[in-house]
Amino acid sequence: MSEKAFKKTRYKNRMLYLNKQFCDRDFEQFLLKRKNGDMGGYTSRRISSSEFSQVYKLDIPINAHKKTMYLKHYCHRSFVDVIKHAVRASRAKRAFNACISLGENSFNTADIIGYYESRLGPFIMDNVLVTKEIENARAISEVFKKISNNNGRAKLSCKRDLIRNFGSTIGQLHRKGFFHGDLRLGNVLAKDDDGSWRFFFLDNERTKRYRKLSERHQIKNLVQINLFREELSDSDRMRFFREYWGSFSKDLNKGKALARKVLRKTEQRMNKKRSPYNKMRKYFRTNSKYRCVKTKVYRGMFDKAFYEEALMSQFIPNIDLLMDNGEILKNGDSTYVSRCSWSEKDIVVKRYNYRGLINSLRHMVKGSRARRCWGNAHRLLALNVATPKPIAYFEKRRNGILWKSYLATEYVAGQNLHTFLRDNNVTEQQRSIIIRQVEELLDRLGSHRITHGDLKHTNILITSNGPVLTDLDAMKVHRLSWMYKFRRQKDITIFTKKTLPSLSEKICFRNILSEHKRQ
């Protein structure tokens, strides 16, 4: 398919390229005159996507035949994005050009129906790409999971055929100079045509073609593929690479050297993802597990399972009433904590109150306390440190100023460490087990150079599964050893003074006290 297959239409400051096979008067006017979020009365469904794009699945009658297509609206990531696209093509146009180029070189993509742009002077204010649905195709990551659920030789043969064909296709892609900007297995669809696999490349706005592909670009794409860790063995990865290199080049020695570089780079990426120092951006953007919500008044993140169960149009505006009707656990000047029920879930909601303009401005710069708790809780869970699972956080603003922030977590039944140590029903054996577990928990934090910041007795819950850390907004991960030692000493001082007032309790936690003395 070439650009000659598209009809170009202009309307005021708007421009539309539309495939001539889909030229329908109503559909053309819908695209030219649409507003963001307006589906023109067509049957539509929002599809999960990143926070910088909105994807809708539409059923549209074209010449009396219903066609299923996807409309992808590219959002501006920042004001810099607006300036940048004044001198370069929009994301929709780049994706359009890349799909045309891939198609001309015998690679499969979703059939382009058209793309649309609107401008304000030199600035692109809106850009949309419309593609046709690829029938009976699924993401390769999903295909691997489906194949692994089957049993027998057919499963093994099907899996190996898929790996070989995919390796050969990527080798041909690189040999012809194409570099895909985001070659994760979720961005490649696989379709089984009578035993022969076909692959369709999605999200092509960063796809480029070079006269000769550099080794750096090769390694980047291969690492993106190699990051997929589910249902694949080392033998499967070598099988892929043999087919890849056989299609790309015949120099075996260069292939072995490239494989070693890919493995080393992949390991570095995996270590970076596992590291407590990483930025954890995936917890603050829309993906398969989390949903970012932004309005003029509210913004925040939700666990998708909770978001789908709860009616957000009722949950967010009525959160204060919901907390007032629940079991109030704390009602202070800075925080308000309530245990309540929503969508048949037992949750705890913590509200951080407005405490003056200067305090709000400070938390706008460093992040609200609820936002920090959300990120720190996910960091601890990734390191296998027990903490209540966060299911949502959001911030309320007034005239652009941070007003209040809310954190919702799953309810964890237990009593705090102070109460537990003074409970006469607790046996000495149970007490010694918990003491050892608390020491192990603090050692685990220390092994990752993490300090809690407010390690008092009410912030350690004792549950049937062991101690659980709460109130994480002051938690920090330290790169500098001297700063970690200073903060760690403050943590242990708070713990020993506020949690262990009696001599017997201090004797119990002798390991923590001895560490405090050494520092």
C-alpha distance (Angstrom), angle and dihedral (degrees) to the residues before:
residue distance angle dihedral
M1 . . .
S2 3.82 . .
E3 3.81 135.4 .
K4 3.83 88.4 -94.8
A5 3.81 87.7 73.6
F6 3.83 90.1 65.7
K7 3.78 131.1 80.6
K8 3.81 116.0 -138.9
T9 3.82 117.1 -143.2
R10 3.81 130.4 178.1
Y11 3.80 128.1 -160.0
K12 3.81 117.1 177.3
N13 3.83 104.7 -58.8
R14 3.80 93.5 -12.5
M15 3.78 130.9 95.5
L16 3.81 129.3 -166.5
Y17 3.80 132.2 -169.6
L18 3.82 107.7 -163.9
N19 3.80 128.6 -179.5
K20 3.81 107.9 -112.0
Q21 3.81 90.5 -132.1
F22 3.83 89.0 63.0
C23 3.80 98.8 44.1
D24 3.77 102.4 138.2
R25 3.81 119.7 156.0
D26 3.82 96.5 -135.1
F27 3.82 93.6 43.5
E28 3.82 91.6 48.4
Q29 3.80 92.2 51.1
F30 3.81 90.7 46.7
L31 3.80 91.3 56.7
L32 3.81 95.4 42.8
K33 3.80 96.9 47.2
R34 3.81 102.0 30.2
K35 3.78 123.0 126.0
N36 3.77 123.5 -145.8
G37 3.82 109.0 -75.2
D38 3.83 93.3 9.6
M39 3.81 110.8 125.2
G40 3.81 94.7 -177.4
G41 3.80 94.3 -124.4
Y42 3.81 93.5 -59.6
T43 3.81 119.5 135.9
S44 3.78 105.6 -96.7
R45 3.79 142.4 167.9
R46 3.81 128.5 -163.6
I47 3.80 113.1 -121.2
S48 3.80 124.2 -151.8
S49 3.80 111.4 -98.3
S50 3.79 142.3 145.2
E51 3.80 120.5 -65.2
F52 3.83 89.9 -106.7
S53 3.79 95.1 61.3
Q54 3.78 138.9 43.1
V55 3.81 118.1 -147.8
Y56 3.81 124.4 -166.9
K57 3.79 130.1 -175.3
L58 3.81 109.9 -141.9
D59 3.80 135.1 -169.7
I60 3.81 106.1 -152.9
P61 3.84 128.3 174.9
I62 3.84 109.3 -129.1
N63 3.78 114.7 -175.4
A64 3.82 90.7 -19.1
H65 3.83 92.5 -50.7
K66 3.79 122.2 106.2
K67 3.80 113.3 -124.8
T68 3.79 125.7 -169.0
M69 3.78 114.0 -143.9
Y70 3.79 142.3 159.9
L71 3.79 123.7 -122.3
K72 3.80 114.3 -159.3
H73 3.79 117.3 -167.1
Y74 3.82 113.5 -164.3
C75 3.81 113.2 -143.9
H76 3.79 125.0 -152.3
R77 3.78 109.6 -102.9
S78 3.81 92.2 -156.3
F79 3.80 141.6 -26.2
V80 3.80 87.1 -84.0
D81 3.81 86.7 64.2
V82 3.81 90.0 59.8
I83 3.82 91.8 51.3
K84 3.79 93.1 43.9
H85 3.79 94.3 53.3
A86 3.79 90.6 53.3
V87 3.82 87.7 74.6
R88 3.81 101.5 30.4
A89 3.79 136.4 43.7
S90 3.79 119.7 -80.8
R91 3.80 120.1 -103.0
A92 3.80 90.3 -107.8
K93 3.80 92.7 52.6
R94 3.81 92.5 46.2
A95 3.82 89.9 51.3
F96 3.81 89.5 47.8
N97 3.82 92.7 51.2
A98 3.81 92.6 45.3
C99 3.82 92.3 51.4
I100 3.81 90.7 49.9
S101 3.82 90.7 49.5
L102 3.82 93.2 47.2
G103 3.81 90.8 48.5
E104 3.80 92.3 51.2
N105 3.83 88.2 55.1
S106 3.83 94.6 51.4
F107 3.83 97.0 -101.3
N108 3.79 119.4 132.8
T109 3.79 125.1 -119.8
A110 3.79 133.5 157.6
D111 3.82 109.1 -73.2
I112 3.80 109.1 -98.7
I113 3.80 114.7 -125.5
G114 3.78 94.1 177.9
Y115 3.75 149.7 -65.6
Y116 3.79 132.4 -122.1
E117 3.81 135.4 -157.0
S118 3.78 134.5 -175.7
R119 3.81 123.2 -165.3
L120 3.77 140.4 -162.3
G121 3.78 102.4 -157.6
P122 3.82 106.4 -53.8
F123 3.82 93.4 -18.4
I124 3.81 123.0 96.9
M125 3.80 106.6 -135.7
D126 3.81 99.4 175.4
N127 3.82 135.3 15.7
V128 3.79 129.3 176.7
L129 3.81 134.6 -178.3
V130 3.83 121.0 -156.7
T131 3.81 120.2 -162.0
K132 3.77 135.4 175.7
E133 3.80 120.4 -109.5
I134 3.81 115.8 -98.8
E135 3.78 103.4 -133.9
N136 3.81 122.1 -138.7
A137 3.81 93.1 3.7
R138 3.79 127.5 124.7
A139 3.79 135.8 -176.4
I140 3.81 111.7 -85.6
S141 3.81 90.2 -122.9
E142 3.83 89.2 58.9
V143 3.82 92.4 44.6
F144 3.82 90.9 55.4
K145 3.80 90.8 51.4
K146 3.81 91.6 48.0
I147 3.80 92.8 48.8
S148 3.82 91.0 49.4
N149 3.81 90.4 57.0
N150 3.82 89.8 62.2
N151 3.80 125.0 80.1
G152 3.77 136.6 -139.2
R153 3.79 137.7 32.2
A154 3.81 93.3 -50.1
K155 3.80 89.0 65.9
L156 3.81 93.0 51.4
S157 3.80 93.9 45.8
C158 3.81 93.2 47.5
K159 3.80 91.8 48.5
R160 3.79 93.5 49.8
D161 3.81 93.0 47.0
L162 3.80 89.6 52.0
I163 3.82 92.2 49.9
R164 3.80 93.7 47.5
N165 3.80 94.3 47.4
F166 3.78 92.1 46.2
G167 3.81 92.7 49.1
S168 3.80 90.7 49.8
T169 3.83 91.7 48.6
I170 3.81 93.5 51.1
G171 3.80 89.8 47.3
Q172 3.81 90.7 54.4
L173 3.82 90.3 45.3
H174 3.80 91.5 55.7
R175 3.80 93.9 40.9
K176 3.80 88.9 59.0
G177 3.82 90.3 50.9
F178 3.81 101.0 -105.6
F179 3.80 120.5 146.0
H180 3.81 118.9 -169.7
G181 3.79 112.1 -150.2
D182 3.82 95.6 -146.5
L183 3.80 110.7 21.8
R184 3.78 98.0 172.4
L185 3.80 114.8 147.0
G186 3.80 89.7 -112.5
N187 3.82 88.8 65.1
V188 3.81 94.5 56.3
L189 3.80 120.0 71.5
A190 3.81 121.0 -154.9
K191 3.80 124.4 -151.6
D192 3.80 125.2 -172.5
D193 3.82 110.4 -140.8
D194 3.81 105.1 -174.6
G195 3.78 94.8 -47.0
S196 3.80 96.0 -36.7
W197 3.78 117.4 103.4
R198 3.81 121.9 -137.6
F199 3.79 122.5 -167.6
F200 3.81 128.0 -150.4
F201 3.81 121.1 -160.3
L202 3.81 117.2 -141.9
D203 3.83 134.1 -172.9
N204 3.78 94.4 36.5
E205 3.81 99.9 164.6
R206 3.82 89.3 109.1
T207 3.81 95.8 40.3
K208 3.81 112.3 120.1
R209 3.77 136.1 179.0
Y210 3.79 121.2 -139.2
R211 3.76 130.2 -170.8
K212 3.80 86.8 -120.9
L213 3.78 121.8 7.2
S214 3.81 112.8 -125.2
E215 3.80 122.3 -128.8
R216 3.80 89.4 -117.3
H217 3.82 91.0 61.1
Q218 3.79 91.3 44.8
I219 3.79 91.9 53.4
K220 3.81 92.8 46.4
N221 3.82 92.8 54.7
L222 3.81 93.4 43.6
V223 3.81 91.6 49.7
Q224 3.81 90.3 50.9
I225 3.81 88.8 54.6
N226 3.81 93.5 42.9
L227 3.82 92.6 53.9
F228 3.83 88.7 76.3
R229 3.81 102.7 98.6
E230 3.81 105.5 171.6
E231 3.82 123.6 104.2
L232 3.83 93.7 -8.2
S233 3.81 128.2 111.8
D234 3.80 129.0 -157.6
S235 3.82 87.9 -104.0
D236 3.80 89.6 56.5
R237 3.81 90.4 52.1
M238 3.80 92.6 50.2
R239 3.81 89.6 47.0
F240 3.80 88.8 54.8
F241 3.80 92.7 47.5
R242 3.82 94.1 49.1
E243 3.81 90.6 54.4
Y244 3.80 90.9 43.4
W245 3.79 94.5 52.0
G246 3.81 92.2 42.6
S247 3.81 89.2 58.3
F248 3.80 95.0 41.1
S249 3.82 103.3 42.5
K250 3.80 143.5 -18.6
D251 3.82 97.9 -134.5
L252 3.80 102.5 110.8
N253 3.83 96.3 -172.0
K254 3.81 92.7 55.1
G255 3.79 88.8 48.2
K256 3.81 92.6 55.9
A257 3.81 91.4 48.2
L258 3.82 91.1 49.6
A259 3.83 91.4 48.9
R260 3.82 90.7 53.9
K261 3.82 90.9 50.2
V262 3.82 91.4 49.0
L263 3.81 92.1 50.1
R264 3.80 92.0 47.8
K265 3.81 92.5 48.0
T266 3.81 91.7 45.9
E267 3.79 90.9 52.3
Q268 3.81 90.0 50.4
R269 3.81 90.4 51.6
M270 3.80 92.0 47.9
N271 3.80 91.8 49.0
K272 3.78 89.9 49.2
K273 3.80 90.7 52.2
R274 3.80 91.0 49.2
S275 3.79 93.6 45.3
P276 3.83 117.6 105.0
Y277 3.81 87.6 -137.3
N278 3.80 94.9 65.6
K279 3.80 118.6 113.0
M280 3.80 92.9 -119.6
R281 3.79 91.7 -142.9
K282 3.80 91.0 164.2
Y283 3.81 89.6 70.3
F284 3.81 91.0 57.7
R285 3.80 101.4 47.9
T286 3.79 137.2 58.7
N287 3.80 114.0 -87.2
S288 3.80 139.4 132.4
K289 3.83 92.4 -58.0
Y290 3.81 106.5 29.6
R291 3.78 137.4 45.7
C292 3.81 124.2 -150.9
V293 3.82 114.8 -146.4
K294 3.81 122.3 -164.2
T295 3.80 129.5 175.1
K296 3.80 133.4 151.4
V297 3.81 90.4 -91.0
Y298 3.82 106.3 24.7
R299 3.78 134.8 41.5
G300 3.78 130.9 169.4
M301 3.80 149.5 107.9
F302 3.80 131.5 -82.2
D303 3.76 134.2 -166.6
K304 3.82 102.3 -115.1
A305 3.80 94.4 -131.8
F306 3.81 89.7 56.3
Y307 3.81 92.9 40.3
E308 3.80 92.5 54.9
E309 3.79 93.0 47.0
A310 3.80 96.6 45.2
L311 3.80 126.8 64.7
M312 3.78 100.2 -125.2
S313 3.80 92.5 -167.6
Q314 3.82 86.3 65.9
F315 3.80 101.9 29.5
I316 3.81 100.1 57.3
P317 3.83 101.0 43.5
N318 3.83 92.9 42.3
I319 3.80 97.9 42.3
D320 3.83 94.6 110.8
L321 3.82 92.3 51.6
L322 3.79 89.9 47.0
M323 3.81 90.4 53.0
D324 3.82 92.9 47.3
N325 3.82 90.2 53.5
G326 3.81 92.8 48.8
E327 3.80 132.5 75.4
I328 3.80 105.5 -69.1
L329 3.81 109.6 -138.2
K330 3.80 98.4 174.6
N331 3.79 135.0 5.3
G332 3.80 111.3 -176.3
D333 3.78 137.1 147.0
S334 3.81 94.6 -97.1
T335 3.83 102.8 28.8
Y336 3.79 139.0 30.0
V337 3.82 118.1 -164.6
S338 3.78 126.5 -170.3
R339 3.79 136.1 171.9
C340 3.78 110.5 -139.8
S341 3.78 143.2 155.3
W342 3.79 125.4 -114.6
S343 3.79 128.6 170.0
E344 3.82 89.4 -8.6
K345 3.81 91.2 -56.0
D346 3.79 124.7 123.6
I347 3.80 103.9 -135.4
V348 3.79 140.6 166.9
V349 3.81 117.7 -138.4
K350 3.80 120.2 -163.0
R351 3.79 119.2 -165.2
Y352 3.80 121.1 -160.3
N353 3.79 106.8 -151.7
Y354 3.79 131.1 -139.1
R355 3.83 109.6 -94.3
G356 3.76 104.0 177.4
L357 3.79 138.9 -56.3
I358 3.81 96.8 -80.7
N359 3.81 91.8 50.6
S360 3.83 90.8 49.5
L361 3.80 92.9 49.0
R362 3.80 90.3 49.5
H363 3.80 91.9 52.6
M364 3.81 91.2 45.7
V365 3.82 87.5 60.0
K366 3.82 99.0 42.5
G367 3.81 96.8 29.8
S368 3.78 129.0 -96.5
R369 3.79 118.9 -74.2
A370 3.81 90.7 -113.6
R371 3.81 90.6 52.7
R372 3.79 91.9 50.3
C373 3.81 91.2 48.4
W374 3.82 90.0 50.8
G375 3.81 92.4 52.8
N376 3.80 95.8 41.1
A377 3.80 92.9 48.8
H378 3.81 91.0 54.4
R379 3.80 89.5 46.5
L380 3.82 91.6 54.7
L381 3.80 93.3 45.1
A382 3.81 89.4 52.2
L383 3.84 87.7 54.0
N384 3.85 92.1 48.0
V385 3.79 93.2 -111.0
A386 3.81 111.3 144.2
T387 3.81 116.5 -114.4
P388 3.84 132.7 141.1
K389 3.81 109.6 -79.8
P390 3.83 110.4 -107.5
I391 3.80 113.8 -133.5
A392 3.81 101.9 174.3
Y393 3.75 146.2 -1.1
F394 3.78 129.0 -178.1
E395 3.79 139.4 167.8
K396 3.78 129.0 -137.9
R397 3.80 117.8 -147.0
R398 3.79 134.9 -167.1
N399 3.79 118.1 -158.2
G400 3.80 88.1 -17.5
I401 3.84 93.0 -53.6
L402 3.79 120.1 120.0
W403 3.81 106.3 -109.0
K404 3.79 108.6 168.1
S405 3.78 136.3 -11.3
Y406 3.81 129.6 -154.8
L407 3.80 133.5 -156.7
A408 3.81 122.3 -166.5
T409 3.80 120.5 -165.6
E410 3.77 136.4 168.7
Y411 3.80 113.1 -88.4
V412 3.81 113.9 -104.9
A413 3.81 116.5 -161.3
G414 3.80 114.5 -138.8
Q415 3.78 146.6 95.0
N416 3.76 126.7 -99.5
L417 3.81 120.9 -100.8
H418 3.82 93.7 -106.9
T419 3.82 92.5 55.9
F420 3.80 93.0 41.8
L421 3.82 94.2 55.1
R422 3.81 90.7 51.4
D423 3.80 96.0 45.5
N424 3.82 109.0 115.5
N425 3.82 90.5 -157.0
V426 3.81 91.4 64.5
T427 3.79 113.7 95.9
E428 3.79 123.8 -136.5
Q429 3.78 89.9 -112.1
Q430 3.82 92.1 54.2
R431 3.80 90.1 46.1
S432 3.81 92.9 51.6
I433 3.83 91.4 48.4
I434 3.81 91.9 52.7
I435 3.81 92.2 45.1
R436 3.80 89.9 54.0
Q437 3.83 91.2 47.3
V438 3.82 92.3 50.4
E439 3.80 90.0 50.6
E440 3.82 90.3 49.5
L441 3.81 90.5 49.1
L442 3.81 92.0 52.6
D443 3.81 90.4 45.6
R444 3.81 89.4 52.6
L445 3.79 90.0 53.3
G446 3.79 89.3 48.5
S447 3.81 92.9 51.1
H448 3.83 88.0 61.2
R449 3.84 94.2 40.3
I450 3.80 91.7 -114.5
T451 3.80 122.9 151.6
H452 3.79 123.5 -166.9
G453 3.80 98.6 -148.5
D454 3.83 96.3 -149.7
L455 3.81 106.5 41.9
K456 3.79 99.6 168.3
H457 3.79 127.0 142.2
T458 3.84 96.3 -97.4
N459 3.80 90.7 58.9
I460 3.82 94.9 60.5
L461 3.80 114.3 70.9
I462 3.80 120.6 -163.7
T463 3.80 110.9 -143.8
S464 3.79 135.0 169.6
N465 3.82 87.7 -93.4
G466 3.81 95.2 49.2
P467 3.81 136.7 -93.2
V468 3.82 120.3 -17.2
L469 3.83 125.6 -162.0
T470 3.81 119.8 -135.2
D471 3.85 138.2 175.0
L472 3.80 98.1 48.5
D473 3.80 103.3 169.3
A474 3.84 92.4 107.3
M475 3.82 94.6 45.9
K476 3.82 116.5 123.4
V477 3.79 137.8 -173.8
H478 3.81 112.0 -144.3
R479 3.77 128.3 -149.6
L480 3.82 94.1 -178.7
S481 3.81 114.8 72.4
W482 3.81 95.1 -149.1
M483 3.81 91.8 53.2
Y484 3.80 90.7 47.9
K485 3.82 91.6 51.5
F486 3.80 91.3 49.3
R487 3.83 93.3 49.5
R488 3.79 92.4 41.8
Q489 3.78 90.6 54.8
K490 3.81 89.9 52.6
D491 3.83 89.7 49.8
I492 3.81 92.8 52.7
T493 3.81 91.8 44.4
I494 3.81 90.6 54.9
F495 3.80 90.8 44.5
T496 3.80 95.9 50.7
K497 3.79 97.5 40.9
K498 3.79 101.7 41.0
T499 3.78 99.9 29.8
L500 3.79 103.4 35.2
P501 3.80 109.9 41.6
S502 3.79 95.5 149.0
L503 3.80 126.2 75.4
S504 3.80 93.8 -127.7
E505 3.80 91.8 56.4
K506 3.79 91.5 48.5
I507 3.80 89.1 52.7
C508 3.81 89.0 52.3
F509 3.80 92.0 54.6
R510 3.81 94.7 44.4
N511 3.83 92.6 136.2
I512 3.80 91.9 58.9
L513 3.78 91.8 44.8
S514 3.81 92.3 49.5
E515 3.79 89.7 52.7
H516 3.81 89.1 50.0
K517 3.82 90.6 53.1
R518 3.82 92.7 48.9
Q519 3.79 89.9 54.7
